[in-house]
């Protein structure tokens, strides 16, 4: 999951290196790297959707996460993060548990609704994260955030109206929509944790321990649910793991070298990626309601961001 989508992964994901900013680089380069990171996340979503349709959401996530643990270990080693502190371990555990539930809901729902529709619904996470941060971290919620929240809910309503007009297919996938919305709520919780986590650990450490905790959580049900994939499935599993890890590193680099407010808008390019991949890979068409609803939600997020750095509650993904 966008991500996939909204990081806070701002500088949550990104500026994470203990709050240390990298040397100055061209804003255009940082923007391009962030956009590439979002693109890789979107391709990963498409690969995961095909895997969920083929081997089910549990096995798709379990085996992809196992591959991610190995890649994450390499990232941790290269990042020279050192041993995590006790506080960081608690944050890794909390975020990993939330991410496991979030990912299960998102990919289960993604297999039942068009990619563009699913991604558009997840765009409410940044605003939900701002509201949750006000409750849990004591941050002030201004008038802009309240107005933006109402606008975002209106955007969700537009998407849902379009979903209802799809007839039987829409009714059959209603549980998928509910799962994606539930995932969006957990993603907001994920982002609030990430805001604290980014001050306690570096990106490589975060990537490794998130993969480790999610894998360990999923493995609890392995005796009853795990099925070893056939040889033809493994290339896609490894591709999904590689795409997720590469995306996290690209986003981390970009947000460590660029302003979060400037880079945050790359998050919304995921709708374009999702629409294109959904059509090319799965034959999904984007309805006018979905496009309009996504537009309203994006405008709401950008409106709130004019006063508060929504990037800090929007991007990690979560993968």
C-alpha positions as protocol buffer text, in pm:
chain_id: "A"
residue {
  index: 1
  type: UNK
  ca { x: 0 y: 0 z: 0 }
}
residue {
  index: 2
  type: UNK
  ca { x: 33 y: 381 z: -144 }
}
residue {
  index: 3
  type: UNK
  ca { x: 166 y: 366 z: -53 }
}
residue {
  index: 4
  type: UNK
  ca { x: 160 y: 421 z: -103 }
}
residue {
  index: 5
  type: UNK
  ca { x: 83 y: 620 z: -40 }
}
residue {
  index: 6
  type: UNK
  ca { x: 163 y: 945 z: 193 }
}
residue {
  index: 7
  type: UNK
  ca { x: 451 y: 885 z: 408 }
}
residue {
  index: 8
  type: UNK
  ca { x: 479 y: 1100 z: 669 }
}
residue {
  index: 9
  type: UNK
  ca { x: 652 y: 893 z: 498 }
}
residue {
  index: 10
  type: UNK
  ca { x: 744 y: 1276 z: 497 }
}
residue {
  index: 11
  type: UNK
  ca { x: 1004 y: 1329 z: 648 }
}
residue {
  index: 12
  type: UNK
  ca { x: 893 y: 1033 z: 793 }
}
residue {
  index: 13
  type: UNK
  ca { x: 1007 y: 806 z: 540 }
}
residue {
  index: 14
  type: UNK
  ca { x: 1217 y: 1045 z: 384 }
}
residue {
  index: 15
  type: UNK
  ca { x: 1391 y: 1268 z: 619 }
}
residue {
  index: 16
  type: UNK
  ca { x: 1424 y: 987 z: 853 }
}
residue {
  index: 17
  type: UNK
  ca { x: 1790 y: 967 z: 900 }
}
residue {
  index: 18
  type: UNK
  ca { x: 1757 y: 1084 z: 1251 }
}
residue {
  index: 19
  type: UNK
  ca { x: 1649 y: 1425 z: 1128 }
}
residue {
  index: 20
  type: UNK
  ca { x: 1979 y: 1477 z: 946 }
}
residue {
  index: 21
  type: UNK
  ca { x: 1946 y: 1635 z: 607 }
}
residue {
  index: 22
  type: UNK
  ca { x: 2169 y: 1540 z: 315 }
}
residue {
  index: 23
  type: UNK
  ca { x: 2379 y: 1775 z: 109 }
}
residue {
  index: 24
  type: UNK
  ca { x: 2201 y: 2015 z: -122 }
}
residue {
  index: 25
  type: UNK
  ca { x: 2102 y: 1880 z: -462 }
}
residue {
  index: 26
  type: UNK
  ca { x: 1889 y: 2011 z: -745 }
}
residue {
  index: 27
  type: UNK
  ca { x: 1518 y: 2035 z: -647 }
}
residue {
  index: 28
  type: UNK
  ca { x: 1434 y: 1891 z: -989 }
}
residue {
  index: 29
  type: UNK
  ca { x: 1651 y: 1585 z: -919 }
}
residue {
  index: 30
  type: UNK
  ca { x: 1492 y: 1527 z: -578 }
}
residue {
  index: 31
  type: UNK
  ca { x: 1146 y: 1561 z: -734 }
}
residue {
  index: 32
  type: UNK
  ca { x: 1232 y: 1317 z: -1014 }
}
residue {
  index: 33
  type: UNK
  ca { x: 1368 y: 1060 z: -766 }
}
residue {
  index: 34
  type: UNK
  ca { x: 1056 y: 1090 z: -549 }
}
residue {
  index: 35
  type: UNK
  ca { x: 831 y: 1050 z: -854 }
}
residue {
  index: 36
  type: UNK
  ca { x: 1027 y: 741 z: -957 }
}
residue {
  index: 37
  type: UNK
  ca { x: 983 y: 600 z: -606 }
}
residue {
  index: 38
  type: UNK
  ca { x: 606 y: 646 z: -627 }
}
residue {
  index: 39
  type: UNK
  ca { x: 607 y: 486 z: -972 }
}
residue {
  index: 40
  type: UNK
  ca { x: 788 y: 177 z: -841 }
}
residue {
  index: 41
  type: UNK
  ca { x: 540 y: 150 z: -555 }
}
residue {
  index: 42
  type: UNK
  ca { x: 255 y: 159 z: -806 }
}
residue {
  index: 43
  type: UNK
  ca { x: 413 y: -115 z: -1017 }
}
residue {
  index: 44
  type: UNK
  ca { x: 453 y: -317 z: -698 }
}
residue {
  index: 45
  type: UNK
  ca { x: 81 y: -275 z: -630 }
}
residue {
  index: 46
  type: UNK
  ca { x: 3 y: -417 z: -974 }
}
residue {
  index: 47
  type: UNK
  ca { x: 236 y: -713 z: -919 }
}
residue {
  index: 48
  type: UNK
  ca { x: 82 y: -777 z: -578 }
}
residue {
  index: 49
  type: UNK
  ca { x: -269 y: -763 z: -720 }
}
residue {
  index: 50
  type: UNK
  ca { x: -180 y: -1035 z: -970 }
}
residue {
  index: 51
  type: UNK
  ca { x: -27 y: -1242 z: -689 }
}
residue {
  index: 52
  type: UNK
  ca { x: -331 y: -1202 z: -463 }
}
residue {
  index: 53
  type: UNK
  ca { x: -559 y: -1312 z: -746 }
}
residue {
  index: 54
  type: UNK
  ca { x: -334 y: -1615 z: -801 }
}
residue {
  index: 55
  type: UNK
  ca { x: -232 y: -1738 z: -454 }
}
residue {
  index: 56
  type: UNK
  ca { x: -442 y: -1532 z: -212 }
}
residue {
  index: 57
  type: UNK
  ca { x: -361 y: -1229 z: -1 }
}
residue {
  index: 58
  type: UNK
  ca { x: -203 y: -1419 z: 289 }
}
residue {
  index: 59
  type: UNK
  ca { x: 50 y: -1617 z: 86 }
}
residue {
  index: 60
  type: UNK
  ca { x: 126 y: -1325 z: -144 }
}
residue {
  index: 61
  type: UNK
  ca { x: 215 y: -1108 z: 156 }
}
residue {
  index: 62
  type: UNK
  ca { x: 391 y: -1379 z: 359 }
}
residue {
  index: 63
  type: UNK
  ca { x: 636 y: -1485 z: 89 }
}
residue {
  index: 64
  type: UNK
  ca { x: 694 y: -1131 z: -39 }
}
residue {
  index: 65
  type: UNK
  ca { x: 772 y: -1017 z: 314 }
}
residue {
  index: 66
  type: UNK
  ca { x: 1016 y: -1302 z: 363 }
}
residue {
  index: 67
  type: UNK
  ca { x: 1203 y: -1183 z: 57 }
}
residue {
  index: 68
  type: UNK
  ca { x: 1183 y: -826 z: 187 }
}
residue {
  index: 69
  type: UNK
  ca { x: 1351 y: -927 z: 514 }
}
residue {
  index: 70
  type: UNK
  ca { x: 1661 y: -1033 z: 322 }
}
residue {
  index: 71
  type: UNK
  ca { x: 1665 y: -716 z: 115 }
}
residue {
  index: 72
  type: UNK
  ca { x: 1597 y: -507 z: 423 }
}
residue {
  index: 73
  type: UNK
  ca { x: 1891 y: -668 z: 603 }
}
residue {
  index: 74
  type: UNK
  ca { x: 2118 y: -560 z: 320 }
}
residue {
  index: 75
  type: UNK
  ca { x: 1974 y: -207 z: 336 }
}
residue {
  index: 76
  type: UNK
  ca { x: 2030 y: -195 z: 713 }
}
residue {
  index: 77
  type: UNK
  ca { x: 2388 y: -316 z: 674 }
}
residue {
  index: 78
  type: UNK
  ca { x: 2467 y: -66 z: 400 }
}
residue {
  index: 79
  type: UNK
  ca { x: 2308 y: 213 z: 599 }
}
residue {
  index: 80
  type: UNK
  ca { x: 2540 y: 146 z: 896 }
}
residue {
  index: 81
  type: UNK
  ca { x: 2259 y: 218 z: 1138 }
}
residue {
  index: 82
  type: UNK
  ca { x: 2402 y: 19 z: 1426 }
}
residue {
  index: 83
  type: UNK
  ca { x: 2198 y: -157 z: 1692 }
}
residue {
  index: 84
  type: UNK
  ca { x: 1849 y: -9 z: 1751 }
}
residue {
  index: 85
  type: UNK
  ca { x: 1767 y: 153 z: 2084 }
}
residue {
  index: 86
  type: UNK
  ca { x: 1499 y: 13 z: 2313 }
}
residue {
  index: 87
  type: UNK
  ca { x: 1267 y: 299 z: 2217 }
}
residue {
  index: 88
  type: UNK
  ca { x: 1324 y: 235 z: 1849 }
}
residue {
  index: 89
  type: UNK
  ca { x: 1248 y: -137 z: 1892 }
}
residue {
  index: 90
  type: UNK
  ca { x: 913 y: -55 z: 2053 }
}
residue {
  index: 91
  type: UNK
  ca { x: 829 y: 176 z: 1763 }
}
residue {
  index: 92
  type: UNK
  ca { x: 938 y: -86 z: 1508 }
}
residue {
  index: 93
  type: UNK
  ca { x: 710 y: -342 z: 1676 }
}
residue {
  index: 94
  type: UNK
  ca { x: 411 y: -108 z: 1693 }
}
residue {
  index: 95
  type: UNK
  ca { x: 444 y: 7 z: 1336 }
}
residue {
  index: 96
  type: UNK
  ca { x: 508 y: -344 z: 1207 }
}
residue {
  index: 97
  type: UNK
  ca { x: 189 y: -477 z: 1368 }
}
residue {
  index: 98
  type: UNK
  ca { x: -16 y: -191 z: 1225 }
}
residue {
  index: 99
  type: UNK
  ca { x: 146 y: -237 z: 884 }
}
residue {
  index: 100
  type: UNK
  ca { x: 64 y: -608 z: 878 }
}
residue {
  index: 101
  type: UNK
  ca { x: -308 y: -544 z: 931 }
}
residue {
  index: 102
  type: UNK
  ca { x: -301 y: -247 z: 693 }
}
residue {
  index: 103
  type: UNK
  ca { x: -136 y: -445 z: 414 }
}
residue {
  index: 104
  type: UNK
  ca { x: -371 y: -742 z: 448 }
}
residue {
  index: 105
  type: UNK
  ca { x: -674 y: -515 z: 421 }
}
residue {
  index: 106
  type: UNK
  ca { x: -534 y: -309 z: 135 }
}
residue {
  index: 107
  type: UNK
  ca { x: -425 y: -594 z: -90 }
}
residue {
  index: 108
  type: UNK
  ca { x: -737 y: -797 z: -12 }
}
residue {
  index: 109
  type: UNK
  ca { x: -946 y: -498 z: -117 }
}
residue {
  index: 110
  type: UNK
  ca { x: -722 y: -420 z: -416 }
}
residue {
  index: 111
  type: UNK
  ca { x: -799 y: -763 z: -561 }
}
residue {
  index: 112
  type: UNK
  ca { x: -1171 y: -674 z: -556 }
}
residue {
  index: 113
  type: UNK
  ca { x: -1184 y: -314 z: -682 }
}
residue {
  index: 114
  type: UNK
  ca { x: -1012 y: -129 z: -969 }
}
residue {
  index: 115
  type: UNK
  ca { x: -662 y: -5 z: -886 }
}
residue {
  index: 116
  type: UNK
  ca { x: -741 y: 362 z: -952 }
}
residue {
  index: 117
  type: UNK
  ca { x: -1046 y: 348 z: -726 }
}
residue {
  index: 118
  type: UNK
  ca { x: -853 y: 182 z: -444 }
}
residue {
  index: 119
  type: UNK
  ca { x: -567 y: 431 z: -466 }
}
residue {
  index: 120
  type: UNK
  ca { x: -805 y: 728 z: -471 }
}
residue {
  index: 121
  type: UNK
  ca { x: -968 y: 611 z: -148 }
}
residue {
  index: 122
  type: UNK
  ca { x: -630 y: 583 z: 27 }
}
residue {
  index: 123
  type: UNK
  ca { x: -570 y: 955 z: -32 }
}
residue {
  index: 124
  type: UNK
  ca { x: -778 y: 1033 z: 277 }
}
residue {
  index: 125
  type: UNK
  ca { x: -496 y: 895 z: 496 }
}
residue {
  index: 126
  type: UNK
  ca { x: -290 y: 1218 z: 518 }
}
residue {
  index: 127
  type: UNK
  ca { x: -585 y: 1414 z: 654 }
}
residue {
  index: 128
  type: UNK
  ca { x: -685 y: 1134 z: 890 }
}
residue {
  index: 129
  type: UNK
  ca { x: -324 y: 1133 z: 1011 }
}
residue {
  index: 130
  type: UNK
  ca { x: -341 y: 1506 z: 1086 }
}
residue {
  index: 131
  type: UNK
  ca { x: -655 y: 1450 z: 1293 }
}
residue {
  index: 132
  type: UNK
  ca { x: -501 y: 1153 z: 1474 }
}
residue {
  index: 133
  type: UNK
  ca { x: -185 y: 1351 z: 1543 }
}
residue {
  index: 134
  type: UNK
  ca { x: -399 y: 1618 z: 1707 }
}
residue {
  index: 135
  type: UNK
  ca { x: -549 y: 1356 z: 1940 }
}
residue {
  index: 136
  type: UNK
  ca { x: -235 y: 1153 z: 2014 }
}
residue {
  index: 137
  type: UNK
  ca { x: 48 y: 1406 z: 1980 }
}
residue {
  index: 138
  type: UNK
  ca { x: -136 y: 1719 z: 2088 }
}
residue {
  index: 139
  type: UNK
  ca { x: -89 y: 1896 z: 1755 }
}
residue {
  index: 140
  type: UNK
  ca { x: -320 y: 2186 z: 1677 }
}
residue {
  index: 141
  type: UNK
  ca { x: -592 y: 2136 z: 1418 }
}
residue {
  index: 142
  type: UNK
  ca { x: -671 y: 2459 z: 1237 }
}
residue {
  index: 143
  type: UNK
  ca { x: -967 y: 2564 z: 1028 }
}
residue {
  index: 144
  type: UNK
  ca { x: -797 y: 2451 z: 707 }
}
residue {
  index: 145
  type: UNK
  ca { x: -764 y: 2094 z: 832 }
}
residue {
  index: 146
  type: UNK
  ca { x: -1132 y: 2085 z: 933 }
}
residue {
  index: 147
  type: UNK
  ca { x: -1243 y: 2219 z: 594 }
}
residue {
  index: 148
  type: UNK
  ca { x: -1006 y: 1983 z: 414 }
}
residue {
  index: 149
  type: UNK
  ca { x: -1145 y: 1688 z: 611 }
}
residue {
  index: 150
  type: UNK
  ca { x: -1498 y: 1771 z: 501 }
}
residue {
  index: 151
  type: UNK
  ca { x: -1386 y: 1809 z: 140 }
}
residue {
  index: 152
  type: UNK
  ca { x: -1199 y: 1478 z: 153 }
}
residue {
  index: 153
  type: UNK
  ca { x: -1506 y: 1298 z: 286 }
}
residue {
  index: 154
  type: UNK
  ca { x: -1701 y: 1454 z: 1 }
}
residue {
  index: 155
  type: UNK
  ca { x: -1448 y: 1312 z: -242 }
}
residue {
  index: 156
  type: UNK
  ca { x: -1488 y: 968 z: -89 }
}
residue {
  index: 157
  type: UNK
  ca { x: -1864 y: 1007 z: -125 }
}
residue {
  index: 158
  type: UNK
  ca { x: -1825 y: 1083 z: -497 }
}
residue {
  index: 159
  type: UNK
  ca { x: -1614 y: 771 z: -545 }
}
residue {
  index: 160
  type: UNK
  ca { x: -1874 y: 566 z: -358 }
}
residue {
  index: 161
  type: UNK
  ca { x: -2158 y: 705 z: -570 }
}
residue {
  index: 162
  type: UNK
  ca { x: -1972 y: 594 z: -879 }
}
residue {
  index: 163
  type: UNK
  ca { x: -1912 y: 256 z: -720 }
}
residue {
  index: 164
  type: UNK
  ca { x: -2285 y: 216 z: -654 }
}
residue {
  index: 165
  type: UNK
  ca { x: -2364 y: 300 z: -1016 }
}
residue {
  index: 166
  type: UNK
  ca { x: -2156 y: 6 z: -1134 }
}
residue {
  index: 167
  type: UNK
  ca { x: -2445 y: -228 z: -1053 }
}
residue {
  index: 168
  type: UNK
  ca { x: -2388 y: -592 z: -962 }
}
residue {
  index: 169
  type: UNK
  ca { x: -2011 y: -572 z: -995 }
}
residue {
  index: 170
  type: UNK
  ca { x: -2005 y: -273 z: -763 }
}
residue {
  index: 171
  type: UNK
  ca { x: -2222 y: -445 z: -502 }
}
residue {
  index: 172
  type: UNK
  ca { x: -2007 y: -757 z: -513 }
}
residue {
  index: 173
  type: UNK
  ca { x: -1692 y: -555 z: -446 }
}
residue {
  index: 174
  type: UNK
  ca { x: -1839 y: -341 z: -166 }
}
residue {
  index: 175
  type: UNK
  ca { x: -1643 y: -541 z: 92 }
}
residue {
  index: 176
  type: UNK
  ca { x: -1330 y: -459 z: -107 }
}
residue {
  index: 177
  type: UNK
  ca { x: -1403 y: -88 z: -76 }
}
residue {
  index: 178
  type: UNK
  ca { x: -1462 y: -128 z: 298 }
}
residue {
  index: 179
  type: UNK
  ca { x: -1129 y: -309 z: 331 }
}
residue {
  index: 180
  type: UNK
  ca { x: -943 y: -31 z: 146 }
}
residue {
  index: 181
  type: UNK
  ca { x: -1103 y: 235 z: 368 }
}
residue {
  index: 182
  type: UNK
  ca { x: -1009 y: 34 z: 676 }
}
residue {
  index: 183
  type: UNK
  ca { x: -655 y: 13 z: 543 }
}
residue {
  index: 184
  type: UNK
  ca { x: -653 y: 390 z: 488 }
}
residue {
  index: 185
  type: UNK
  ca { x: -743 y: 444 z: 853 }
}
residue {
  index: 186
  type: UNK
  ca { x: -465 y: 212 z: 968 }
}
residue {
  index: 187
  type: UNK
  ca { x: -230 y: 387 z: 728 }
}
residue {
  index: 188
  type: UNK
  ca { x: -305 y: 713 z: 906 }
}
residue {
  index: 189
  type: UNK
  ca { x: -211 y: 544 z: 1236 }
}
residue {
  index: 190
  type: UNK
  ca { x: 102 y: 415 z: 1060 }
}
residue {
  index: 191
  type: UNK
  ca { x: 199 y: 768 z: 962 }
}
residue {
  index: 192
  type: UNK
  ca { x: 157 y: 905 z: 1313 }
}
residue {
  index: 193
  type: UNK
  ca { x: 388 y: 632 z: 1445 }
}
residue {
  index: 194
  type: UNK
  ca { x: 628 y: 703 z: 1158 }
}
residue {
  index: 195
  type: UNK
  ca { x: 655 y: 1067 z: 1261 }
}
residue {
  index: 196
  type: UNK
  ca { x: 800 y: 956 z: 1593 }
}
residue {
  index: 197
  type: UNK
  ca { x: 993 y: 662 z: 1449 }
}
residue {
  index: 198
  type: UNK
  ca { x: 1183 y: 878 z: 1199 }
}
residue {
  index: 199
  type: UNK
  ca { x: 1347 y: 1062 z: 1489 }
}
residue {
  index: 200
  type: UNK
  ca { x: 1465 y: 739 z: 1650 }
}
residue {
  index: 201
  type: UNK
  ca { x: 1599 y: 533 z: 1357 }
}
residue {
  index: 202
  type: UNK
  ca { x: 1750 y: 560 z: 1011 }
}
residue {
  index: 203
  type: UNK
  ca { x: 1567 y: 450 z: 690 }
}
residue {
  index: 204
  type: UNK
  ca { x: 1765 y: 125 z: 648 }
}
residue {
  index: 205
  type: UNK
  ca { x: 1689 y: 15 z: 1002 }
}
residue {
  index: 206
  type: UNK
  ca { x: 1322 y: 106 z: 963 }
}
residue {
  index: 207
  type: UNK
  ca { x: 1291 y: -91 z: 637 }
}
residue {
  index: 208
  type: UNK
  ca { x: 1451 y: -402 z: 786 }
}
residue {
  index: 209
  type: UNK
  ca { x: 1261 y: -414 z: 1113 }
}
residue {
  index: 210
  type: UNK
  ca { x: 928 y: -332 z: 950 }
}
residue {
  index: 211
  type: UNK
  ca { x: 975 y: -626 z: 713 }
}
residue {
  index: 212
  type: UNK
  ca { x: 1086 y: -848 z: 1002 }
}
residue {
  index: 213
  type: UNK
  ca { x: 792 y: -764 z: 1231 }
}
residue {
  index: 214
  type: UNK
  ca { x: 535 y: -797 z: 951 }
}
residue {
  index: 215
  type: UNK
  ca { x: 681 y: -1132 z: 846 }
}
residue {
  index: 216
  type: UNK
  ca { x: 685 y: -1263 z: 1204 }
}
residue {
  index: 217
  type: UNK
  ca { x: 324 y: -1153 z: 1252 }
}
residue {
  index: 218
  type: UNK
  ca { x: 207 y: -1324 z: 934 }
}
residue {
  index: 219
  type: UNK
  ca { x: 408 y: -1636 z: 1016 }
}
residue {
  index: 220
  type: UNK
  ca { x: 193 y: -1699 z: 1324 }
}
residue {
  index: 221
  type: UNK
  ca { x: -78 y: -1832 z: 1091 }
}
residue {
  index: 222
  type: UNK
  ca { x: 163 y: -2022 z: 865 }
}
residue {
  index: 223
  type: UNK
  ca { x: 85 y: -2371 z: 1004 }
}
residue {
  index: 224
  type: UNK
  ca { x: -273 y: -2332 z: 884 }
}
residue {
  index: 225
  type: UNK
  ca { x: -255 y: -2097 z: 585 }
}
residue {
  index: 226
  type: UNK
  ca { x: 91 y: -2106 z: 429 }
}
residue {
  index: 227
  type: UNK
  ca { x: 133 y: -2280 z: 94 }
}
residue {
  index: 228
  type: UNK
  ca { x: 473 y: -2283 z: -75 }
}
residue {
  index: 229
  type: UNK
  ca { x: 434 y: -2108 z: -415 }
}
residue {
  index: 230
  type: UNK
  ca { x: 527 y: -2290 z: -732 }
}
residue {
  index: 231
  type: UNK
  ca { x: 842 y: -2202 z: -922 }
}
residue {
  index: 232
  type: UNK
  ca { x: 657 y: -1982 z: -1170 }
}
residue {
  index: 233
  type: UNK
  ca { x: 531 y: -1754 z: -891 }
}
residue {
  index: 234
  type: UNK
  ca { x: 864 y: -1680 z: -725 }
}
residue {
  index: 235
  type: UNK
  ca { x: 990 y: -1430 z: -986 }
}
residue {
  index: 236
  type: UNK
  ca { x: 688 y: -1208 z: -920 }
}
residue {
  index: 237
  type: UNK
  ca { x: 731 y: -1239 z: -543 }
}
residue {
  index: 238
  type: UNK
  ca { x: 1094 y: -1137 z: -567 }
}
residue {
  index: 239
  type: UNK
  ca { x: 1005 y: -856 z: -807 }
}
residue {
  index: 240
  type: UNK
  ca { x: 743 y: -721 z: -564 }
}
residue {
  index: 241
  type: UNK
  ca { x: 992 y: -732 z: -275 }
}
residue {
  index: 242
  type: UNK
  ca { x: 1261 y: -562 z: -481 }
}
residue {
  index: 243
  type: UNK
  ca { x: 1026 y: -290 z: -601 }
}
residue {
  index: 244
  type: UNK
  ca { x: 908 y: -214 z: -247 }
}
residue {
  index: 245
  type: UNK
  ca { x: 1263 y: -193 z: -110 }
}
residue {
  index: 246
  type: UNK
  ca { x: 1390 y: 17 z: -400 }
}
residue {
  index: 247
  type: UNK
  ca { x: 1096 y: 254 z: -367 }
}
residue {
  index: 248
  type: UNK
  ca { x: 1154 y: 305 z: 4 }
}
residue {
  index: 249
  type: UNK
  ca { x: 1518 y: 388 z: -58 }
}
residue {
  index: 250
  type: UNK
  ca { x: 1442 y: 629 z: -343 }
}
residue {
  index: 251
  type: UNK
  ca { x: 1180 y: 811 z: -136 }
}
residue {
  index: 252
  type: UNK
  ca { x: 1409 y: 818 z: 163 }
}
residue {
  index: 253
  type: UNK
  ca { x: 1689 y: 974 z: -46 }
}
residue {
  index: 254
  type: UNK
  ca { x: 1456 y: 1226 z: -209 }
}
residue {
  index: 255
  type: UNK
  ca { x: 1303 y: 1349 z: 117 }
}
residue {
  index: 256
  type: UNK
  ca { x: 1645 y: 1373 z: 277 }
}
residue {
  index: 257
  type: UNK
  ca { x: 1758 y: 1606 z: -3 }
}
residue {
  index: 258
  type: UNK
  ca { x: 1448 y: 1810 z: -84 }
}
residue {
  index: 259
  type: UNK
  ca { x: 1171 y: 2009 z: 84 }
}
residue {
  index: 260
  type: UNK
  ca { x: 882 y: 1789 z: 190 }
}
residue {
  index: 261
  type: UNK
  ca { x: 620 y: 2045 z: 91 }
}
residue {
  index: 262
  type: UNK
  ca { x: 760 y: 2051 z: -263 }
}
residue {
  index: 263
  type: UNK
  ca { x: 799 y: 1674 z: -296 }
}
residue {
  index: 264
  type: UNK
  ca { x: 467 y: 1580 z: -138 }
}
residue {
  index: 265
  type: UNK
  ca { x: 275 y: 1634 z: -461 }
}
residue {
  index: 266
  type: UNK
  ca { x: 454 y: 1336 z: -621 }
}
residue {
  index: 267
  type: UNK
  ca { x: 235 y: 1116 z: -401 }
}
residue {
  index: 268
  type: UNK
  ca { x: -70 y: 1194 z: -609 }
}
residue {
  index: 269
  type: UNK
  ca { x: 92 y: 1077 z: -931 }
}
residue {
  index: 270
  type: UNK
  ca { x: 10 y: 727 z: -804 }
}
residue {
  index: 271
  type: UNK
  ca { x: -345 y: 775 z: -935 }
}
residue {
  index: 272
  type: UNK
  ca { x: -211 y: 813 z: -1288 }
}
residue {
  index: 273
  type: UNK
  ca { x: 10 y: 507 z: -1247 }
}
residue {
  index: 274
  type: UNK
  ca { x: -278 y: 306 z: -1099 }
}
residue {
  index: 275
  type: UNK
  ca { x: -516 y: 405 z: -1377 }
}
residue {
  index: 276
  type: UNK
  ca { x: -264 y: 315 z: -1647 }
}
residue {
  index: 277
  type: UNK
  ca { x: -152 y: -12 z: -1492 }
}
residue {
  index: 278
  type: UNK
  ca { x: -509 y: -111 z: -1409 }
}
residue {
  index: 279
  type: UNK
  ca { x: -609 y: -65 z: -1770 }
}
residue {
  index: 280
  type: UNK
  ca { x: -303 y: -226 z: -1928 }
}
residue {
  index: 281
  type: UNK
  ca { x: -269 y: -522 z: -1692 }
}
residue {
  index: 282
  type: UNK
  ca { x: -624 y: -590 z: -1572 }
}
residue {
  index: 283
  type: UNK
  ca { x: -844 y: -418 z: -1831 }
}
residue {
  index: 284
  type: UNK
  ca { x: -990 y: -178 z: -1570 }
}
residue {
  index: 285
  type: UNK
  ca { x: -1145 y: 148 z: -1682 }
}
residue {
  index: 286
  type: UNK
  ca { x: -1152 y: 462 z: -1467 }
}
residue {
  index: 287
  type: UNK
  ca { x: -1501 y: 607 z: -1419 }
}
residue {
  index: 288
  type: UNK
  ca { x: -1563 y: 982 z: -1417 }
}
residue {
  index: 289
  type: UNK
  ca { x: -1681 y: 951 z: -1056 }
}
residue {
  index: 290
  type: UNK
  ca { x: -1352 y: 795 z: -947 }
}
residue {
  index: 291
  type: UNK
  ca { x: -1145 y: 1060 z: -1125 }
}
residue {
  index: 292
  type: UNK
  ca { x: -1358 y: 1342 z: -987 }
}
residue {
  index: 293
  type: UNK
  ca { x: -1357 y: 1203 z: -634 }
}
residue {
  index: 294
  type: UNK
  ca { x: -981 y: 1155 z: -641 }
}
residue {
  index: 295
  type: UNK
  ca { x: -941 y: 1513 z: -760 }
}
residue {
  index: 296
  type: UNK
  ca { x: -1151 y: 1648 z: -473 }
}
residue {
  index: 297
  type: UNK
  ca { x: -950 y: 1450 z: -216 }
}
residue {
  index: 298
  type: UNK
  ca { x: -618 y: 1568 z: -363 }
}
residue {
  index: 299
  type: UNK
  ca { x: -736 y: 1931 z: -359 }
}
residue {
  index: 300
  type: UNK
  ca { x: -841 y: 1887 z: 4 }
}
residue {
  index: 301
  type: UNK
  ca { x: -497 y: 1753 z: 97 }
}
residue {
  index: 302
  type: UNK
  ca { x: -315 y: 2032 z: -84 }
}
residue {
  index: 303
  type: UNK
  ca { x: -543 y: 2289 z: 79 }
}
residue {
  index: 304
  type: UNK
  ca { x: -455 y: 2157 z: 424 }
}
residue {
  index: 305
  type: UNK
  ca { x: -88 y: 2144 z: 326 }
}
residue {
  index: 306
  type: UNK
  ca { x: -83 y: 2520 z: 260 }
}
residue {
  index: 307
  type: UNK
  ca { x: -64 y: 2568 z: 633 }
}
residue {
  index: 308
  type: UNK
  ca { x: 69 y: 2238 z: 761 }
}
residue {
  index: 309
  type: UNK
  ca { x: 326 y: 2007 z: 609 }
}
residue {
  index: 310
  type: UNK
  ca { x: 100 y: 1724 z: 503 }
}
residue {
  index: 311
  type: UNK
  ca { x: 399 y: 1544 z: 371 }
}
residue {
  index: 312
  type: UNK
  ca { x: 493 y: 1470 z: 722 }
}
residue {
  index: 313
  type: UNK
  ca { x: 182 y: 1266 z: 752 }
}
residue {
  index: 314
  type: UNK
  ca { x: 167 y: 1112 z: 418 }
}
residue {
  index: 315
  type: UNK
  ca { x: 400 y: 870 z: 236 }
}
residue {
  index: 316
  type: UNK
  ca { x: 575 y: 578 z: 388 }
}
residue {
  index: 317
  type: UNK
  ca { x: 458 y: 336 z: 297 }
}
residue {
  index: 318
  type: UNK
  ca { x: 406 y: 115 z: 394 }
}
residue {
  index: 319
  type: UNK
  ca { x: 452 y: -132 z: 156 }
}
